[in-house]
């Protein structure tokens, strides 16, 4: 049975409450992706875990997220959207409590995986609920409101996590979800409605092979991306095996979904041209959003010596700029400004942001030098997120909106995973290359070099070290300085290449199908 789209449109206070509930759930999910990063050191100490073990706290959540996102539309249809949404919030909330109460690292990893299964559902279902609660004329504004949560979330995580860890202890980064989860559960159960999409499948009709192949493909790929760099990529047998599993899993999954009568993921929705372009652009957006969010805190903490809280706070003005931009962009879309133009300008603004970062990075850059590039990044994200998301879902109807949202959500997450994996690999490779280049120019026979070593040696001797120890420390100081400089040069390279990538993406906008940019006044009357 087909659904009349307007059956789900809400008005007045109901729409306000549904919007707040959906954004709250999206925020909960996304904040939890990054809030853990600043607490890893404390977790290692209190749980007696190695660095590799504690990295699984992030990996387990990411793998569960990416596995469940493509299945959310199907699960909503089987169990009813409201039921699925409410159960997902409960799973997320209970798992948060269990994470905070974990006695050892493996308990924490298991509960993080369960938390990720609940959380992955929140993101896409929230987007679908918001989209369908607004009439077509106001869909751009709906995506703008949802986008505030998605863009601000990754930025709020580190400063909030830093504050909770500094003033309380690491379990509180999970406990903070509990009151919010309870409020969201009550609101969702009371106000969210479920569309009727026809008959539910019997147990023997469920695409179990599809679920298995999707899990194998996405789970293996996510593991490879998360652990590739630290495990030396294809020189590691586990990475090679899981890459092979991922490749064959993808091929068999696509074949299964195209031939099975009741597929777990409806690939036919990708016949929509605008969704295909939107999915590609969501991947690029995820790459740029999570990639740049990764570099900036690492640079400010490891090179400039900032605290985790300060590093997180630096990103907030840019996020506020994005939040301020969202409703403006939503209004422009409502007035008929083509989304393609905004996306093109967004990619160009992102290029200027990367260019400014490339030019301003030094081993002693100040806050004032980073402030305006990050404001520019906020403007770029505003111009990209809402138009891309609205464009992706603009020509879809009924249950296809949920299926399309699942694809855009998955590709944004995968784009982020690819971005982080590729960027961390290149940082390591570029740093080694720059280090070799810098050392080759450091000729010990040159007067300036000898003078610098002598000055450092005298400085250490004045602190009470013997001549030999002071000389050794002088060489160590120079080595540290070279390492710092080579790391900064590698970050500069990354921003340069990110900028070139965004410039090259601008022509994609010419592939967008020209639809009605102006909204039919009759539609706006709903």
Secondary structure, DSSP 8 states (H G I E B T S, - for coil): ----GGGG---HHHHHHHHHHHHHHHHHHHHHHHGGGGGHHHHHHHHT--HHHHHHHHHHHHHHHHHHHTTHHHHHHHH-HHHHHHHHHHHHHHHHHHHHT-SSHHHHHHHHHHHHHHHHHHHHHHHHHHHHHS-GGGHHHHHHHHHHHHHHHHHHHHHHHHHHHHHS-TTHHHHHHHHHHHHHHHHHHHH------S----GGGS-HHHHHHHHHHHHHHHHHHHHTTTTTGGGSHHHHHHHHHHHHHHHHHHHHHHH-TT-SS-GGGGGSHHHHHHHHHHHHHHHHHHHHHHHHHHIIIIIS---HHHHHHHTHHHHHHHHHHHHHHHHHHHTT--HHHHHHHHHHHHHHHHHHHHHH--TT--HHHHHHHHHHHHHHHHHHHHHHHHHHHTT--THHHHHHHHHHHHHHHHHHHHHHHHHHHHHHHHHHHHHHHHHHT--TTSHHHHHHHHHHHHHHHTTT--HHHHHHHHHHHHHHHHHHHHHHHHHHHHHHHHHHHHHHHGGGGGGS-----S--HHHHT-
